[in-house]
Amino acid sequence: MREYVLIFMVSAAVTYLLAGVARVAALRVGALAEVRDRDVHAVPIPYFGGLAILGGLGAAYLVARHLPFLSTADQAVFDDARAVLAGGVLVCAVGVLDDVFELDALTKFGGQLLAAGVVAFLGVQLIYVPLPNGGFQAMDPTQAPLFTVFLIVATVNAVNFVDGLDGLAAGVIGIGAVAFFAYAYLLAVENDQTRALTAALLTAALAGACAGFLPHNFFPARMFMGDSGSMLIGLVLAGGALTLTGQLPVQEVTEGLGGAEAGLQAALLPLLLPVAILLVPFLDLLLAVVRRTRAGRSPFSPDKLHLHHRLLEIGHSHRRAVLLMYAIAGLVAFGTVVVSLAAGWRSLAAVGVLAALTAVAVRWLPRWSS
């Protein structure tokens, strides 16, 4: 655990320091978020936060290779991490080009497919799908890369959609990364498996990078992560989750923390937890596609009807809207882990109470503050 804490701290520190350099570079090349009708900032803000996050992730990877415990891990741990980071470099490069030149939606989508394809080609793939009877269905060589690319691209776009308020994407993904780290680490501990896992390494580094970027990005933001950052953190989250199915024995994952009786809930967590973490953004993405196509517009055309915009419309301040989205992300992410791996009425009751309090805060805080 101490080495993962160190990885978190290294990633956070390097990201924080590089963000200042990236901000200067963005100002020099004119990579700025201009003020548009759908935006909430009032002055142009520099991009390139993704470059700082990529630097933090890379530094964490290099440090991990030389730590006493992790350096003795199976080579697959670092091979899989390198595969995910290779895809991250590519999707970050596409994002940088978009931050500077404003690429069209189809070009960006092609870049996402290419980056996800690189991750799958280098060996990080969905190996199997758990079944309700406690067994599993192995993916054939054709299905595995296709499902892998789909899951990665879907997650990348969900994160891209949630990046609409200062500090929102970094905070939500940071919370989700901590939740997934906790799940992967506890799964290894309870089943007496090695704690050296690519999923734990990547999510610890990702959480640190998000934490290091937040001081520059929280309201009022001094810089934005841009598409280079939002697509990068989405890919790393999805890629890190997929590595878990390839490194832990299938019996350990399908039995989860509670033994065989834990059933399908625990078995599906490696696949469903990234979706649960981004449940609200995924729903927002789906509703946006339906809304825009019904209006005869492209599903990629922007608007100002996302959930975070609606929170502002009903009276929440910018900071409070972001903090409420953090609360929702934490509730869903950690609630999913708790309910799935510690089944029982107490865990259900605790999650239910927290959900009710969150709903009350979303609905009534604007009235109490007025």
MILO-172499 format. One record per residue (C-alpha): residue in three letters; y, z, x. Coordinates in steps of 0.5 Angstrom, whole numbers, padded with zeros to 4 digits, always signed. Each point is the difference from the previous one (the first is absolute). Example, Ala and Ser with C-alpha at 12.3 -4.5 7.8 and 13.67 -1.06 7.14 Angstrom:
# residues 2
ALA-0009+0016+0025SER+0007-0002+0002
# end
This chain:
# residues 370
MET+0000+0000+0000ARG+0005+0002+0006GLU-0001-0007+0002TYR+0002-0003-0006VAL+0006+0004-0001LEU+0002-0002+0007ILE-0001-0008-0002PHE+0005+0002-0006MET+0005+0003+0004VAL+0000-0006+0005SER+0000-0005-0005ALA+0006+0004-0004ALA+0004+0001+0007VAL-0001-0007+0002THR+0002-0003-0007TYR+0006+0004+0000LEU+0003-0002+0007LEU-0002-0007-0001ALA+0004-0001-0007GLY+0006+0001+0003VAL-0001-0006+0005ALA-0003-0004-0005ARG+0007+0002-0005VAL+0004-0003+0006ALA-0004-0006+0001ALA+0000-0002-0008LEU+0008+0001+0001ARG+0000-0005+0005VAL-0004-0005-0003GLY+0003+0001-0007ALA-0007+0002-0003LEU+0004+0004-0006ALA-0002+0002-0007GLU+0006-0003-0003VAL+0002+0003-0007ARG-0003-0004-0006ASP+0000+0001-0007ARG-0006+0004+0000ASP+0001+0004+0006VAL+0003+0007+0000HIS+0003+0001+0006ALA+0008-0002+0001VAL+0000-0003+0007PRO-0004-0004+0004ILE-0006+0004+0004PRO-0004-0002+0006TYR-0007-0002+0000PHE-0005+0000+0005GLY-0003+0007-0002GLY-0007-0003+0001LEU+0001-0001+0007ALA+0001+0007+0001ILE-0006+0002-0004LEU-0005-0005+0004GLY+0003+0003+0006GLY-0002+0007-0002LEU-0007-0003-0003GLY-0001-0003+0007ALA+0002+0006+0004ALA-0005+0004-0004TYR-0006-0004+0001LEU+0001+0000+0008VAL+0001+0007+0000ALA-0006+0001-0004ARG-0004-0004+0005HIS+0001+0005+0005LEU-0001+0007-0004PRO-0006+0004+0002PHE-0004+0000-0006LEU+0002-0007-0003SER+0000-0004+0007THR-0008+0002-0001ALA-0001-0003-0007ASP-0004-0006-0001GLN+0003-0007+0002ALA+0000-0002-0007VAL+0006+0005-0002PHE+0005-0003+0004ASP-0003-0007-0001ASP+0002+0001-0007ALA+0006+0003+0001ARG+0002-0006+0004ALA-0002-0005-0005VAL+0005+0004-0005LEU+0005+0000+0005ALA-0001-0008+0001GLY+0001-0001-0007GLY+0006+0004+0000VAL+0004-0003+0006LEU-0001-0007-0004VAL+0002+0003-0007CYS+0006+0003+0004ALA+0002-0006+0003VAL+0000-0004-0006GLY+0004+0006-0003VAL+0005-0001+0006LEU+0001-0007-0002ASP+0001+0001-0007ASP+0006+0006+0002VAL+0003-0005+0004PHE-0001-0007-0004GLU-0002+0002-0007LEU-0006-0003+0000ASP-0003-0003-0007ALA-0005+0004-0004LEU-0006-0005+0001THR+0001+0000+0008LYS+0000+0008+0000PHE-0006+0000-0004GLY-0003-0005+0005GLY+0002+0005+0005GLN-0004+0005-0003LEU-0006-0003-0001LEU+0000-0002+0007ALA+0001+0007+0002ALA-0005+0002-0005GLY-0005-0005+0003VAL+0001+0002+0007VAL-0002+0007-0002ALA-0006-0002-0003PHE-0002-0005+0005LEU+0000+0005+0005GLY-0005+0004-0003VAL+0004+0005-0005GLN-0003-0002-0007LEU-0003+0003-0006ILE-0007+0001+0002TYR-0003+0003-0007VAL+0002+0002-0007PRO-0003+0007-0003LEU-0004-0001-0006PRO+0000+0005-0006ASN-0007+0002+0001GLY+0001+0003+0007GLY-0002-0007+0004PHE+0005-0005+0003GLN+0000-0008+0000ALA+0001-0003+0006MET+0005-0005+0001ASP-0002-0007+0002PRO+0003-0004+0006THR+0004-0004-0005GLN+0002+0006-0005ALA+0002+0005+0006PRO+0006-0004+0003LEU+0003-0002-0007PHE+0000+0007-0003THR+0003+0002+0006VAL+0006-0005+0000PHE+0001+0002-0007LEU+0000+0007+0000ILE+0005+0000+0006VAL+0005-0005-0003ALA+0000+0003-0006THR+0002+0007+0003VAL+0005-0004+0005ASN+0003-0002-0006ALA+0000+0006-0004VAL+0004+0004+0006ASN+0005-0006+0000PHE+0001+0001-0007VAL+0002+0008+0000ASP+0004-0001+0006GLY+0007+0000-0004LEU+0003+0006+0001ASP+0002+0004+0007GLY-0006+0003+0003LEU-0005-0001-0006ALA-0005-0005+0003ALA+0000+0004+0006GLY-0001+0007-0003VAL-0005-0003-0005ILE-0004-0003+0005GLY+0000+0006+0005ILE-0002+0005-0006GLY-0006-0005-0001ALA-0002+0000+0007VAL+0000+0007+0000ALA-0005+0000-0006PHE-0004-0005+0003PHE-0001+0004+0007ALA-0002+0006-0004TYR-0005-0004-0004ALA-0003-0003+0006TYR+0000+0006+0005LEU-0003+0005-0005LEU-0005-0005-0002ALA-0002-0001+0007VAL+0000+0008+0001GLU-0004+0002-0006ASN-0005-0006+0002ASP-0001+0002+0007GLN+0003-0006+0002THR+0004-0002+0006ARG+0008+0002-0001ALA+0001-0006+0004LEU+0002-0006-0005THR+0004-0006-0001ALA+0003+0002-0007ALA+0002+0007+0003LEU+0003-0003+0006LEU+0004-0005-0004THR+0002+0004-0006ALA+0003+0006+0005ALA+0004-0005+0004LEU+0002-0004-0006ALA+0002+0007-0003GLY+0004+0002+0006ALA+0003-0007+0000CYS+0003+0001-0007ALA+0002+0007+0002GLY+0004-0003+0006PHE+0003-0005-0004LEU+0003+0004-0006PRO+0006+0003+0004HIS+0003-0007+0001ASN-0002-0002-0007PHE+0001+0006-0005PHE+0006-0001-0005PRO+0005-0002+0003ALA-0004-0005+0004ARG+0002-0002+0007MET-0005-0005+0000PHE-0006-0003-0004MET-0007-0002+0002GLY+0001-0007-0003ASP-0006-0004-0002SER-0002+0001+0008GLY-0002+0007-0002SER-0002+0000-0007MET-0005-0005+0001LEU-0002+0004+0007ILE-0002+0006-0003GLY-0003-0003-0006LEU-0005-0003+0004VAL-0001+0006+0005LEU-0002+0004-0006ALA-0005-0005-0003GLY-0003-0002+0006GLY-0001+0008+0002ALA-0003+0001-0006LEU-0005-0006+0000THR-0002+0003+0007LEU-0003+0006-0003THR-0006-0004-0003GLY-0002-0003+0006GLN+0000+0006+0004LEU-0003+0006-0004PRO-0007-0001-0002VAL-0001-0003-0007GLN-0003+0006-0002GLU+0005+0005+0002VAL+0006-0004-0004THR-0004-0001-0006GLU-0002+0007+0000GLY+0007+0003+0001LEU+0002+0007+0002GLY-0004+0003-0006GLY-0007-0003+0001ALA-0004-0005-0004GLU+0003+0003-0006ALA+0007-0002+0002GLY-0002-0007-0003LEU+0004-0006-0001GLN+0007+0003+0001ALA-0001+0002+0007ALA-0003-0006+0002LEU+0005-0004-0003LEU+0006+0004+0004PRO+0000-0005+0006LEU+0002-0006-0004LEU+0004+0004-0006LEU+0004+0005+0004PRO+0005-0006+0003VAL+0000-0002-0007ALA+0001+0007-0003ILE+0006+0001+0005LEU+0003-0006-0002LEU-0002+0001-0008VAL+0008-0001-0002PRO+0002-0005+0005PHE-0007-0004-0002LEU+0002+0001-0008ASP+0007-0002+0002LEU-0002-0006+0003LEU-0005-0002-0006LEU+0006+0001-0005ALA+0005-0004+0004VAL-0005-0006+0001VAL-0001+0000-0008ARG+0008+0001-0001ARG+0002-0006+0004THR-0006-0005-0002ARG+0002+0002-0007ALA+0007-0002+0001GLY-0002-0006+0003ARG+0002+0002+0007SER-0004+0000+0007PRO-0004+0007+0001PHE+0003+0000+0006SER+0007+0000-0002PRO+0004+0007+0000ASP+0003+0004-0005LYS+0003+0007-0001LEU-0005+0002-0005HIS-0005+0004+0005LEU-0002+0007-0002HIS+0005+0003+0006HIS+0006-0004-0004ARG-0002+0003-0006LEU+0000+0007+0003LEU+0007-0001+0002GLU+0002-0003-0007ILE-0002+0006-0004GLY+0004+0005+0004HIS-0003+0002+0007SER+0004+0000+0006HIS-0003-0005+0006ARG-0003+0006+0004ARG-0003+0003-0006ALA-0003-0006-0003VAL-0003-0001+0007LEU-0003+0007+0000LEU-0003-0001-0006MET-0003-0006+0002TYR-0003+0004+0006ALA-0002+0006-0005ILE-0004-0006-0004ALA-0003-0003+0006GLY-0002+0007+0003LEU-0003+0002-0007VAL-0004-0006-0001ALA-0003-0001+0007PHE-0002+0008+0002GLY-0002+0001-0008THR-0005-0006+0001VAL-0003+0003+0006VAL+0000+0007-0003VAL-0003-0002-0007SER-0005-0005+0004LEU-0002+0005+0005ALA+0001+0007-0003ALA-0003-0002-0007GLY+0001+0006-0005TRP+0005+0002-0005ARG+0004+0004+0004SER+0002-0006+0004LEU+0001-0004-0006ALA+0005+0005-0003ALA+0004+0001+0006VAL+0001-0008+0001GLY+0001+0000-0008VAL+0006+0005+0001LEU+0003-0003+0006ALA+0000-0007-0004ALA+0003+0004-0006LEU+0006+0003+0004THR+0001-0007+0004ALA+0001-0003-0007VAL+0004+0005-0003ALA+0005-0001+0007VAL+0000-0007-0001ARG+0002+0000-0008TRP+0005+0006+0000LEU+0003+0001+0007PRO+0006-0005-0002ARG+0001+0004-0006TRP+0000+0007+0004SER+0005-0003+0005SER+0005-0003-0005
# end
